[in-house]
Amino acid sequence: MPSPRPDEIPALVEGLLRGQSRALARLITAVEDDPEGALEVVARLPPRPAGHVLGVTGPPGAGKSTLVDRVVAAERAKGHRVAVLLVDPSSPFTGGAVLADRIRMQHHTADPGVFIRSLGSRGHGGGLTAGTAEVVALALAAGYPRVVLETVGVGQTELEVMELADTVAVIAVPGAGDSIQAMKAGLMEIGHLFVVNKADRPGADRLVAELREMIAEGSPPARIVAGGWRVPVIAVSALQGTGLAELDAAVDAHRSLRLAHPRPPVAPRRQVERLVIRAVARRVAASLRASLGPGGAREALGAGLDSGAVPPAEAARVLLADADLLAAWARAGRGEAREGP
């Protein structure tokens, strides 16, 4: 889907606020393709409407997508519109998402009450994408009261989801070796509930017991236990359909708790800071590539990097000391990669 032109944005935002899924899809493309354009899009959105964001995270192979599929079915049975955002690994050729997760949810694509979008991680760490926060804001503004956000599946580094999700479900599976020890480093600190998926496998009961013991012995952060929340561990088999009712009840319970004890509002500066930094970084990166390339102001330095004659640290020092080149990068037009003087 082509990125919309700047003059199309106002009409697309109007369509978004009327709940048009095509407008949502095109604005997501705009946000992903153009961080500076994202600033303009987000500035046109009203304050965040009421809604609930469920983050689903955990190691690769934990069955996150199958579980998300069941969660979506449960929400649709209640009559809720659902936006599903699946962060996938990026293609090394196009930069777009590898659509494995979306393929697994194909039977929802004909449902007008479900919006599914795969987002390419494009090398961004933290399990999400650089523009996920803006995409979530768009989905809520489009009138989806339930947003399910599945991270890319890279293990304990997937901590950014706690900044966006009202409820974080951490998925684990039996037979994963030392995965519980690895989870201590990060994922154990962000989960509002833990789900042992594929609970029909041997070792599931032991894993449930280990997780409950770790939670009982640890001290969950205040943001997790706000309102007196006690972190549950739920055994589920997404394929066999067992434990799903308990999971649904736990998500509903935490959603209700969030309504009674909402998170402190994020300062406006923090909300836009990421957007601004991303927009500046993208412009500078594009201009940097042009400057180091053939015909660029620093073509010789680029050649030195290619040959190995110039160490990367030395190249960075030279570039950052070049005030004229930095000024040229700042003047470069949006989406352009102009050279320095």
TORTISE-245144 format. One line per 5 residues: their letters; for each residue x, y, z of N, C-alpha, C, O. Coordinates in pm, whole numbers. Last residue first. Layout:
N
a	X:Y:Z:X:Y:Z:X:Y:Z:X:Y:Z | ...
END
This chain:
341
pgera	2786:2039:178:2849:2132:87:2984:2079:38:3051:2146:-40 | 2615:1713:169:2671:1831:234:2738:1920:134:2750:1883:17 | 2326:1608:-15:2465:1600:24:2504:1726:97:2438:1830:90 | 2005:1479:77:2092:1575:13:2233:1565:66:2257:1518:178 | 1777:1294:61:1908:1259:111:2009:1351:44:2090:1306:-38
egrga	1440:1343:172:1546:1359:76:1678:1322:141:1689:1320:264 | 1244:1335:364:1246:1224:269:1357:1234:167:1371:1145:83 | 1249:1683:388:1191:1559:436:1192:1454:327:1148:1477:214 | 1568:1832:300:1422:1825:298:1373:1689:343:1446:1590:336 | 1838:1936:505:1787:1843:403:1636:1832:414:1581:1823:524
rawaa	1939:2080:711:1862:2153:611:1797:2060:510:1709:2103:435 | 2083:1896:855:1966:1954:919:1877:2026:818:1756:2033:836 | 2292:1849:676:2200:1741:708:2071:1797:768:1962:1750:736 | 2420:2097:687:2359:2053:561:2260:1941:586:2154:1937:523 | 2516:2092:947:2416:2192:911:2345:2154:781:2225:2175:767
lldad	2701:1887:924:2588:1870:1014:2477:1970:980:2359:1936:984 | 2882:2010:748:2810:1891:705:2687:1868:793:2581:1833:743 | 2979:2218:906:2911:2248:780:2827:2129:733:2715:2146:685 | 3102:2082:1120:2984:2165:1145:2907:2195:1017:2784:2198:1017 | 3238:1797:1182:3218:1876:1060:3090:1958:1073:2981:1909:1041
allvr	3251:1628:1390:3330:1750:1402:3311:1844:1283:3363:1955:1282 | 3109:1409:1311:3050:1491:1415:3126:1621:1436:3071:1716:1494 | 3291:1300:1124:3161:1352:1081:3100:1446:1185:3045:1550:1150 | 3507:1220:1287:3527:1318:1179:3394:1382:1139:3386:1503:1122 | 3385:1031:1452:3447:1150:1510:3463:1259:1405:3437:1376:1432
aaeap	3306:837:1266:3204:909:1342:3261:1037:1401:3195:1140:1401 | 3559:750:1182:3468:813:1086:3360:893:1159:3327:1005:1118 | 3651:635:1419:3720:751:1364:3631:825:1265:3628:948:1264 | 3472:423:1444:3477:524:1549:3545:651:1498:3503:762:1531 | 3530:267:1209:3401:336:1225:3404:446:1331:3346:553:1310
pvags	3857:327:1065:3772:262:1165:3640:338:1181:3638:461:1169 | 3956:309:738:3910:405:839:3821:330:938:3718:276:899 | 4010:90:586:4122:178:619:4084:277:729:4170:323:804 | 3806:-62:493:3856:-94:626:3972:-6:669:4026:-24:779 | 3679:0:265:3805:-75:253:3858:-120:388:3944:-207:396
dlgag	3459:146:356:3439:25:276:3564:-63:274:3556:-186:281 | 3583:362:481:3505:267:560:3486:136:486:3497:28:545 | 3693:484:257:3780:435:361:3710:336:453:3770:238:497 | 3463:560:123:3550:460:61:3644:400:164:3673:281:161 | 3372:753:303:3293:633:279:3375:523:218:3361:406:255
laera	3572:943:269:3558:879:400:3477:751:387:3507:651:453 | 3520:1016:7:3649:953:40:3642:882:174:3699:774:192 | 3268:1136:28:3283:1012:-48:3412:939:-12:3414:817:-2 | 3145:1349:158:3244:1269:229:3263:1133:161:3274:1030:227 | 2965:1452:-19:3066:1542:36:3176:1466:108:3289:1514:119
ggpgl	2918:1215:-294:2883:1283:-170:2998:1366:-116:3112:1353:-160 | 2984:1059:-507:2949:1198:-533:2914:1277:-409:2884:1395:-419 | 2878:766:-346:2942:824:-464:2892:966:-489:2771:990:-492 | 2829:830:15:2818:757:-111:2887:826:-226:2948:932:-208 | 2826:991:234:2933:891:227:2936:817:94:3033:748:63
sarls	2599:1145:187:2728:1212:202:2844:1115:186:2948:1151:131 | 2395:955:189:2426:1026:65:2564:1091:72:2637:1091:-27 | 2404:875:458:2430:777:352:2466:845:221:2557:801:150 | 2336:1120:578:2467:1059:603:2501:959:493:2613:958:442 | 2074:1155:501:2175:1248:450:2316:1193:468:2404:1215:385
aavrr	1957:944:644:1946:948:498:2052:1040:438:2113:1007:336 | 2022:1019:907:2073:894:853:2068:894:701:2161:849:635 | 1882:1260:936:2028:1261:943:2086:1134:881:2186:1140:810 | 1618:1164:919:1668:1261:822:1820:1260:820:1880:1259:712 | 1609:988:1138:1590:935:1003:1644:1032:898:1708:991:801
avari	1653:1159:1354:1750:1053:1325:1734:1001:1183:1833:973:1115 | 1424:1321:1344:1556:1381:1324:1657:1273:1284:1736:1292:1191 | 1227:1128:1397:1222:1206:1274:1359:1266:1243:1404:1264:1128 | 1303:1034:1649:1300:942:1535:1301:1017:1402:1367:977:1307 | 1273:1264:1803:1406:1203:1789:1410:1111:1669:1508:1109:1594
vlrev	996:1302:1777:1090:1404:1731:1227:1343:1707:1290:1367:1604 | 892:1068:1894:861:1103:1755:964:1200:1699:1012:1183:1587 | 989:1088:2155:1030:976:2071:1006:1006:1924:1089:974:1839 | 856:1322:2242:1001:1318:2235:1050:1207:2142:1141:1228:2061 | 587:1309:2278:634:1354:2146:785:1340:2130:836:1345:2019
qrrpa	562:1205:2535:481:1149:2427:536:1186:2291:534:1105:2198 | 722:1364:2692:763:1226:2668:688:1165:2552:742:1083:2478 | 563:1596:2689:697:1599:2632:745:1457:2602:803:1433:2496 | 328:1520:2824:325:1548:2679:464:1548:2616:481:1503:2503 | 369:1243:3046:390:1385:3019:390:1409:2868:446:1330:2792
vpprp	112:1009:3086:248:1034:3038:261:1182:3004:173:1239:2939 | -81:972:3384:-67:1015:3245:78:1042:3209:156:1091:3291 | -64:669:3575:-42:814:3567:-24:857:3422:40:786:3344 | -321:425:3502:-180:463:3511:-167:614:3510:-250:682:3449 | -620:391:3702:-547:415:3577:-402:452:3601:-365:504:3707
halrl	-800:212:3866:-668:263:3905:-586:287:3778:-493:211:3749 | -1034:145:3737:-1043:200:3873:-912:264:3918:-912:359:3996 | -934:50:3498:-1033:157:3495:-1043:225:3632:-1059:347:3640 | -769:-155:3589:-709:-40:3523:-807:78:3519:-766:193:3534 | -960:-335:3676:-873:-272:3774:-807:-148:3716:-790:-48:3786
srhad	-1065:-414:3431:-1151:-343:3526:-1068:-271:3632:-1102:-160:3673 | -839:-546:3330:-894:-431:3259:-982:-348:3353:-974:-225:3354 | -819:-756:3509:-715:-652:3510:-761:-528:3435:-725:-416:3473 | -1051:-894:3440:-1032:-846:3577:-927:-737:3582:-944:-637:3652 | -1007:-959:3172:-1118:-872:3208:-1100:-813:3347:-1129:-695:3369
vaadl	-788:-1133:3207:-772:-1010:3129:-883:-912:3163:-856:-793:3182 | -916:-1335:3356:-804:-1262:3414:-781:-1130:3340:-756:-1027:3403 | -1107:-1430:3174:-1152:-1371:3300:-1041:-1288:3363:-1068:-1182:3420 | -938:-1535:2976:-1029:-1426:2943:-1076:-1355:3070:-1084:-1232:3073 | -819:-1744:3124:-738:-1634:3071:-825:-1513:3041:-789:-1400:3077
ealgt	-1042:-1903:3169:-971:-1846:3284:-884:-1729:3239:-876:-1627:3308 | -1101:-1975:2908:-1201:-1900:2985:-1135:-1833:3106:-1169:-1720:3141 | -875:-2122:2837:-901:-1994:2771:-1002:-1910:2848:-990:-1788:2852 | -833:-2376:2936:-778:-2263:3010:-810:-2128:2953:-776:-2026:3013 | -827:-2536:2616:-839:-2544:2762:-773:-2422:2827:-672:-2372:2779
gqlas	-802:-2561:2340:-907:-2476:2394:-923:-2480:2544:-1024:-2432:2596 | -604:-2688:2206:-712:-2772:2257:-826:-2691:2319:-933:-2745:2347 | -442:-2468:2137:-488:-2559:2033:-607:-2642:2080:-701:-2664:2004 | -386:-2345:2379:-459:-2270:2278:-516:-2363:2171:-625:-2340:2119 | -402:-2437:2687:-366:-2503:2562:-449:-2436:2453:-567:-2466:2437
vaivp	-275:-2295:2987:-362:-2286:2870:-310:-2379:2761:-190:-2397:2744 | -261:-2187:3316:-223:-2294:3223:-325:-2300:3110:-446:-2308:3134 | -158:-1888:3458:-270:-1960:3399:-219:-2064:3300:-141:-2031:3210 | -93:-1706:3737:-28:-1794:3640:-136:-1889:3589:-199:-1961:3667 | -150:-1360:3835:-187:-1502:3822:-98:-1575:3724:-36:-1514:3637
vrwgg	-60:-1120:4066:-24:-1174:3935:-60:-1322:3927:-6:-1402:4003 | -293:-918:4210:-209:-1035:4236:-186:-1108:4104:-280:-1151:4038 | -343:-576:4270:-342:-686:4173:-245:-796:4215:-131:-769:4251 | -377:-346:4418:-386:-475:4486:-388:-594:4394:-429:-703:4434 | -332:-118:4277:-471:-153:4303:-488:-286:4373:-600:-336:4385
avira	-37:-242:4127:-123:-127:4156:-267:-172:4174:-318:-254:4097 | 150:-428:4063:58:-463:4172:-33:-346:4211:-99:-351:4314 | 293:-305:3857:229:-434:3834:121:-461:3939:14:-512:3906 | 402:-77:3956:310:-62:3842:236:-193:3813:130:-192:3751 | 575:-171:4153:449:-108:4195:351:-97:4079:230:-108:4100
ppsge	712:-495:4061:713:-349:4065:575:-293:4100:473:-359:4080 | 718:-781:4281:678:-719:4155:677:-567:4167:644:-514:4273 | 946:-942:4431:874:-819:4465:836:-750:4335:912:-668:4284 | 940:-1304:4475:990:-1177:4427:907:-1060:4479:814:-1075:4557 | 806:-1525:4567:931:-1490:4633:982:-1352:4592:1058:-1289:4666
aimer	585:-1539:4400:564:-1529:4545:691:-1482:4615:683:-1408:4713 | 706:-1568:4151:623:-1450:4177:606:-1430:4328:612:-1317:4377 | 831:-1815:4185:910:-1697:4157:834:-1570:4186:889:-1474:4240 | 607:-1979:4224:706:-1966:4331:790:-1840:4310:818:-1767:4405 | 482:-1959:3978:412:-1912:4098:508:-1892:4214:493:-1799:4293
leavl	679:-2078:3818:642:-1937:3799:572:-1882:3923:601:-1771:3967 | 680:-2339:3919:801:-2257:3925:768:-2108:3911:822:-2024:3983 | 418:-2425:3859:462:-2417:3999:585:-2328:4013:594:-2250:4109 | 428:-2419:3580:331:-2336:3651:375:-2317:3796:371:-2205:3848 | 625:-2614:3539:650:-2476:3499:554:-2381:3570:595:-2273:3614
rdagp	494:-2843:3631:616:-2797:3698:645:-2652:3665:685:-2575:3752 | 289:-2863:3445:257:-2842:3586:378:-2789:3663:365:-2702:3748 | 437:-2912:3210:359:-2790:3224:328:-2760:3371:338:-2645:3415 | 565:-3150:3170:640:-3044:3237:561:-2917:3259:612:-2823:3320 | 427:-3243:2857:491:-3281:2984:569:-3163:3041:632:-3086:2968
rdakn	155:-3041:2728:287:-3103:2717:338:-3145:2854:297:-3090:2956 | -69:-2897:2758:-88:-3041:2744:46:-3114:2735:49:-3237:2735 | -9:-2633:2752:-9:-2697:2884:-39:-2845:2878:-35:-2913:2981 | 54:-2436:2571:86:-2575:2538:91:-2658:2665:180:-2741:2685 | 147:-2170:2802:79:-2224:2684:129:-2365:2655:232:-2409:2707
vvflh	106:-2014:3079:182:-2132:3037:103:-2196:2923:5:-2266:2946 | 109:-1680:3131:34:-1785:3066:130:-1897:3026:223:-1876:2948 | 76:-1430:3373:163:-1524:3305:80:-1641:3253:-7:-1693:3323 | 12:-1080:3401:-32:-1219:3414:61:-1306:3329:116:-1262:3228 | 166:-863:3393:50:-856:3482:-14:-994:3498:-84:-1021:3596
gieml	517:-850:3357:393:-924:3335:287:-896:3440:312:-905:3560 | 765:-737:3402:666:-656:3329:529:-722:3320:433:-657:3279 | 956:-895:3515:932:-765:3577:820:-687:3511:783:-580:3559 | 996:-1113:3364:931:-1136:3493:893:-1004:3560:809:-1001:3650 | 1144:-1010:3153:1002:-1037:3134:928:-1058:3266:810:-1024:3277
gakma	1413:-981:3275:1329:-874:3223:1182:-903:3221:1102:-830:3280 | 1553:-1185:3396:1625:-1064:3362:1535:-952:3314:1577:-836:3314 | 1392:-1404:3421:1415:-1324:3540:1476:-1189:3505:1455:-1091:3575 | 1404:-1534:3180:1293:-1443:3201:1314:-1355:3324:1261:-1245:3331 | 1620:-1704:3216:1635:-1588:3128:1525:-1486:3152:1550:-1365:3145
qisdg	1503:-1892:3383:1614:-1814:3433:1635:-1690:3347:1665:-1582:3399 | 1314:-1993:3204:1268:-1924:3324:1380:-1839:3382:1357:-1727:3427 | 1467:-2119:3008:1394:-1997:2974:1348:-1921:3096:1343:-1798:3094 | 1629:-2341:3001:1660:-2238:3099:1581:-2111:3075:1624:-2004:3118 | 1387:-2538:2855:1519:-2538:2917:1534:-2431:3023:1460:-2429:3122
agpva	1130:-2556:2770:1215:-2453:2709:1349:-2440:2779:1416:-2338:2764 | 930:-2721:2864:1034:-2780:2780:1126:-2680:2716:1193:-2712:2618 | 634:-2515:2840:718:-2618:2904:821:-2671:2805:804:-2666:2684 | 635:-2162:2774:598:-2298:2735:687:-2397:2809:803:-2368:2837 | 482:-1840:2831:593:-1935:2847:543:-2073:2805:423:-2098:2802
ivavt	398:-1502:2790:371:-1640:2752:498:-1724:2772:607:-1683:2733 | 259:-1240:2966:386:-1304:2930:359:-1452:2908:304:-1520:2995 | 60:-970:2905:55:-1114:2926:187:-1174:2877:222:-1160:2760 | -12:-662:3034:92:-739:2965:80:-885:3005:88:-919:3123 | -234:-398:2989:-216:-530:3049:-112:-605:2967:-122:-611:2845
dalem	-182:-169:2853:-247:-157:2983:-232:-287:3061:-218:-287:3183 | 118:-107:2671:6:-196:2703:-50:-166:2842:25:-141:2936 | 336:66:2648:218:86:2564:96:9:2612:-17:55:2595 | 540:-4:2815:510:138:2802:378:162:2729:315:267:2747 | 571:-274:2786:512:-227:2912:478:-80:2906:395:-33:2985
velet	703:-307:2548:559:-329:2548:496:-278:2676:378:-241:2676 | 972:-288:2586:901:-167:2547:750:-184:2555:677:-85:2568 | 1093:-531:2634:1042:-459:2748:963:-334:2710:894:-278:2795 | 1223:-774:2525:1097:-716:2477:1029:-634:2586:916:-666:2626 | 1442:-913:2602:1465:-774:2563:1336:-704:2524:1338:-585:2494
qgvgv	1391:-1180:2654:1378:-1087:2764:1406:-943:2727:1396:-856:2813 | 1257:-1267:2328:1301:-1300:2462:1294:-1185:2559:1205:-1101:2551 | 1151:-1200:2086:1297:-1208:2095:1346:-1229:2237:1464:-1211:2265 | 894:-1142:1952:936:-1272:2005:1085:-1289:2012:1141:-1381:1952 | 757:-914:1875:822:-993:1772:870:-1129:1822:885:-1221:1743
telvv	433:-887:2041:571:-849:2014:637:-951:1922:583:-1058:1895 | 106:-790:1973:197:-905:1989:338:-865:1951:361:-816:1841 | -159:-633:2102:-27:-603:2049:66:-720:2079:99:-747:2194 | -487:-555:2055:-398:-663:2097:-266:-643:2025:-261:-638:1902 | -730:-337:2164:-611:-348:2080:-523:-457:2138:-489:-454:2256
rpyga	-1058:-247:2178:-965:-352:2217:-851:-355:2115:-873:-375:1995 | -1202:-48:2061:-1185:-42:2206:-1090:-148:2260:-1047:-141:2375 | -1146:132:1786:-1128:-6:1829:-1104:-5:1980:-996:36:2024 | -1161:385:1674:-1279:329:1740:-1268:183:1775:-1370:116:1794 | -943:514:1583:-1033:460:1481:-1154:390:1542:-1240:341:1470
alala	-797:562:1809:-872:674:1752:-972:627:1648:-1075:692:1626 | -676:311:1835:-773:356:1936:-859:469:1881:-980:472:1904 | -510:317:1608:-612:213:1622:-718:253:1724:-837:230:1702 | -342:537:1664:-431:539:1547:-544:437:1562:-659:467:1532 | -204:443:1888:-288:563:1899:-387:573:1783:-502:612:1802
vveat	-65:231:1768:-164:204:1873:-259:322:1888:-380:303:1900 | 103:381:1603:6:289:1543:-103:253:1643:-221:246:1607 | 259:512:1789:172:591:1704:64:503:1639:-50:545:1622 | 396:296:1900:313:381:1986:214:462:1903:99:480:1943 | 544:192:1683:431:118:1738:339:205:1823:217:190:1816
gatlg	765:287:1541:641:363:1537:521:294:1600:408:334:1574 | 972:106:1575:994:245:1616:864:324:1622:854:419:1700 | 826:-192:1712:882:-114:1603:898:29:1651:844:67:1755 | 928:-435:1962:826:-360:1888:891:-295:1767:998:-337:1723 | 1139:-554:2093:1026:-638:2057:918:-569:1977:826:-634:1929
gghgr	1369:-415:2146:1260:-401:2241:1136:-480:2206:1037:-475:2278 | 1495:-265:1838:1500:-352:1954:1376:-335:2040:1290:-252:2012 | 1446:-269:1487:1425:-199:1614:1425:-298:1729:1363:-404:1719 | 1460:-394:1244:1581:-389:1325:1566:-317:1457:1663:-306:1532 | 1200:-389:1149:1303:-308:1082:1426:-288:1169:1488:-181:1169
sglsr	961:-507:1219:1044:-452:1327:1155:-363:1272:1200:-271:1341 | 661:-446:1047:799:-493:1039:885:-428:1146:881:-306:1162 | 346:-542:1143:440:-432:1146:581:-487:1142:616:-568:1228 | 32:-637:1024:167:-679:1058:260:-559:1045:253:-484:948 | -297:-601:1134:-185:-538:1063:-53:-593:1115:-29:-596:1236
ifvgp	-641:-631:1126:-513:-701:1150:-405:-632:1068:-420:-608:948 | -944:-572:1273:-841:-511:1189:-709:-576:1225:-669:-577:1342 | -1269:-687:1291:-1129:-716:1327:-1037:-650:1225:-1052:-671:1104 | -1521:-652:1196:-1495:-604:1330:-1353:-629:1377:-1320:-597:1491 | -1542:-779:955:-1523:-633:953:-1497:-574:1090:-1455:-459:1101
dathh	-1381:-1071:882:-1464:-1011:987:-1442:-860:988:-1331:-816:1019 | -1197:-1183:719:-1327:-1152:660:-1422:-1085:759:-1533:-1047:722 | -982:-1238:884:-969:-1128:788:-1102:-1091:724:-1118:-977:679 | -986:-1454:1048:-1045:-1330:1101:-1050:-1219:996:-1116:-1118:1017 | -850:-1652:920:-995:-1670:929:-1063:-1549:992:-1186:-1541:991
qmrir	-577:-1585:938:-650:-1554:817:-801:-1564:833:-875:-1490:767 | -375:-1604:1121:-502:-1546:1166:-595:-1517:1049:-683:-1431:1060 | -142:-1691:1007:-206:-1780:1104:-342:-1729:1151:-416:-1803:1216 | -69:-1469:862:-120:-1585:789:-193:-1679:884:-294:-1739:847 | 34:-1308:1061:-91:-1269:998:-153:-1387:923:-275:-1402:920
dalva	273:-1441:1122:167:-1432:1222:33:-1398:1159:-70:-1453:1199 | 420:-1411:879:386:-1543:931:269:-1536:1028:176:-1617:1019 | 511:-1201:705:373:-1210:750:331:-1344:809:217:-1386:789 | 760:-986:773:743:-1124:728:611:-1171:788:599:-1180:910 | 725:-642:691:706:-752:785:700:-885:712:643:-895:604
ggtfp	991:-480:497:855:-502:543:845:-623:634:942:-697:652 | 1239:-469:393:1219:-397:518:1079:-416:574:1051:-374:686 | 1306:-611:167:1213:-499:151:1199:-415:276:1152:-302:269 | 1512:-789:253:1512:-733:117:1425:-610:105:1465:-512:41 | 1476:-892:501:1605:-827:476:1611:-761:340:1704:-684:312
sspdv	1166:-826:655:1235:-887:542:1368:-816:521:1373:-693:524 | 1149:-825:1013:1147:-757:884:1217:-840:777:1312:-913:804 | 933:-1009:1233:1067:-979:1181:1056:-914:1044:965:-944:968 | 633:-834:1345:702:-946:1282:846:-909:1250:878:-791:1241 | 382:-756:1551:517:-713:1517:595:-835:1470:619:-928:1547
llvav	58:-706:1492:153:-815:1503:291:-767:1459:312:-741:1340 | -229:-594:1623:-104:-543:1569:4:-647:1597:38:-672:1713 | -566:-584:1585:-455:-675:1617:-331:-625:1546:-327:-615:1423 | -851:-446:1717:-737:-421:1629:-622:-508:1675:-585:-505:1793 | -1191:-526:1742:-1055:-555:1787:-955:-517:1677:-973:-551:1561
rhgka	-1508:-459:1884:-1418:-448:1770:-1275:-460:1820:-1242:-409:1927 | -1703:-683:2082:-1603:-576:2076:-1530:-578:1941:-1495:-685:1891 | -1881:-889:2130:-1925:-777:2047:-1826:-663:2035:-1861:-557:1983 | -1799:-1114:2249:-1860:-1013:2336:-1907:-891:2258:-1966:-799:2316 | -1679:-1240:2041:-1799:-1303:2095:-1873:-1208:2190:-1994:-1221:2209
reaav	-1454:-1085:2017:-1559:-1070:1915:-1689:-1133:1963:-1797:-1085:1930 | -1307:-1182:2234:-1352:-1042:2233:-1463:-1020:2131:-1556:-943:2156 | -1259:-1445:2150:-1335:-1420:2273:-1388:-1277:2277:-1502:-1254:2318 | -1105:-1405:1919:-1235:-1473:1908:-1321:-1446:2031:-1442:-1426:2019 | -879:-1289:2036:-962:-1211:1943:-1101:-1273:1930:-1201:-1203:1930
vrdvl	-782:-1507:2179:-823:-1386:2250:-914:-1301:2162:-1015:-1248:2208 | -712:-1680:1970:-820:-1719:2063:-871:-1598:2142:-991:-1588:2169 | -504:-1532:1853:-620:-1571:1774:-739:-1607:1864:-852:-1568:1836 | -322:-1531:2062:-386:-1405:2021:-511:-1434:1940:-613:-1367:1957 | -246:-1800:2051:-316:-1749:2168:-387:-1619:2136:-501:-1598:2179
tskga	-114:-1805:1809:-231:-1892:1828:-313:-1843:1946:-436:-1846:1942 | 92:-1624:1869:-7:-1591:1766:-132:-1677:1777:-243:-1628:1758 | 241:-1755:2071:175:-1626:2096:65:-1598:1995:-43:-1552:2032 | 388:-1988:2103:249:-1996:2057:172:-1867:2078:51:-1870:2100 | 653:-1979:2157:564:-1993:2271:417:-2003:2230:331:-2023:2316
gppgt	836:-1929:1960:785:-2065:1972:690:-2087:2087:651:-2200:2114 | 1031:-1684:2134:986:-1746:2009:937:-1889:2034:991:-1961:2118 | 901:-1565:2455:1006:-1613:2365:949:-1672:2236:830:-1705:2231 | 673:-1281:2490:732:-1407:2530:831:-1457:2427:844:-1396:2320 | 357:-1104:2497:500:-1115:2472:551:-1249:2525:480:-1321:2595
vglvh	102:-893:2433:132:-1036:2443:278:-1054:2403:317:-1024:2291 | -92:-637:2571:36:-675:2513:63:-823:2537:47:-872:2649 | -386:-480:2515:-331:-603:2572:-202:-635:2499:-204:-658:2378 | -537:-184:2581:-430:-243:2500:-374:-363:2576:-321:-349:2686 | -854:-41:2564:-764:-128:2639:-666:-192:2544:-703:-247:2441
gaprp	-1010:282:2593:-977:159:2523:-878:80:2605:-824:130:2704 | -1114:612:2539:-1115:495:2626:-1090:370:2543:-1145:355:2433 | -882:805:2332:-1014:763:2381:-1003:643:2475:-897:582:2489 | -641:1054:2361:-664:910:2356:-802:874:2412:-834:909:2525 | -748:1358:2196:-690:1285:2310:-728:1138:2305:-833:1101:2252
plrav	-742:1338:1828:-795:1384:1956:-725:1315:2071:-648:1221:2048 | -479:1402:1590:-565:1308:1663:-620:1372:1790:-551:1453:1853 | -298:1566:1470:-438:1581:1430:-533:1491:1507:-655:1502:1492 | -52:1483:1556:-98:1614:1601:-246:1637:1568:-311:1719:1632 | -16:1249:1415:-51:1240:1556:-104:1373:1609:-191:1375:1695
velag	53:1360:1161:-64:1275:1179:-110:1275:1324:-227:1298:1353 | 288:1501:1208:170:1573:1159:43:1491:1180:-62:1546:1214 | 457:1295:1290:434:1409:1378:307:1483:1338:228:1523:1424 | 464:1138:1063:395:1088:1182:366:1199:1280:263:1198:1347 | 629:1280:896:486:1280:867:405:1231:985:291:1274:1006
epdde	862:1206:1019:823:1346:1023:674:1360:991:604:1442:1050 | 868:927:965:856:976:1102:816:1122:1113:745:1160:1205 | 734:744:730:780:882:740:764:933:883:655:979:919 | 643:481:731:735:524:625:799:659:651:907:686:600 | 472:454:949:587:364:936:691:419:839:811:406:862
vatil	282:653:898:360:657:1022:485:571:1011:592:610:1058 | 175:562:656:239:694:665:330:703:786:441:755:778 | 66:318:734:174:322:635:249:454:642:372:456:633 | -133:416:900:-26:334:957:93:331:863:208:341:907 | -290:537:708:-221:622:805:-111:545:877:-7:601:912
ralar	-389:314:575:-303:408:503:-227:500:598:-112:535:572 | -541:188:778:-430:118:713:-335:214:645:-213:198:654 | -733:387:835:-640:342:938:-518:276:874:-405:305:913 | -868:392:591:-797:512:637:-695:476:744:-584:529:744 | -974:135:599:-878:170:494:-799:295:532:-678:303:509
sqgrl	-1152:147:811:-1033:64:824:-929:96:717:-809:85:742 | -1309:416:952:-1279:352:825:-1147:275:834:-1042:334:861 | -1406:563:1171:-1390:419:1183:-1358:346:1054:-1378:225:1046 | -1401:829:1167:-1532:769:1136:-1524:616:1138:-1622:548:1111 | -1139:880:1204:-1228:910:1316:-1370:861:1293:-1450:853:1386
lgevl	-1049:812:944:-1008:733:1061:-1106:754:1176:-1149:658:1240 | -1152:1022:793:-1202:886:772:-1168:795:889:-1249:711:928 | -993:1227:898:-1139:1234:910:-1201:1096:892:-1291:1057:967 | -744:1133:814:-772:1142:958:-922:1152:982:-974:1092:1077 | -777:1159:538:-760:1025:596:-787:1028:746:-846:934:799
apied	-792:1433:510:-909:1353:475:-899:1212:535:-999:1155:577 | -526:1506:597:-647:1553:665:-771:1469:636:-847:1437:728 | -351:1358:408:-358:1326:550:-486:1378:616:-550:1301:687 | -312:1438:150:-418:1341:175:-443:1316:323:-546:1259:360 | -93:1599:142:-223:1666:124:-340:1569:144:-455:1613:154
prpsp	119:1416:169:85:1505:280:-53:1569:266:-122:1590:366 | 16:1094:35:80:1224:20:39:1314:137:-65:1291:199 | 55:767:186:-25:880:139:58:1008:126:156:1027:198 | 241:497:49:228:594:158:148:715:107:172:760:-5 | 72:216:-98:158:333:-106:134:428:11:23:439:63
m	85:-119:0:0:0:0:88:124:0:173:138:89
END
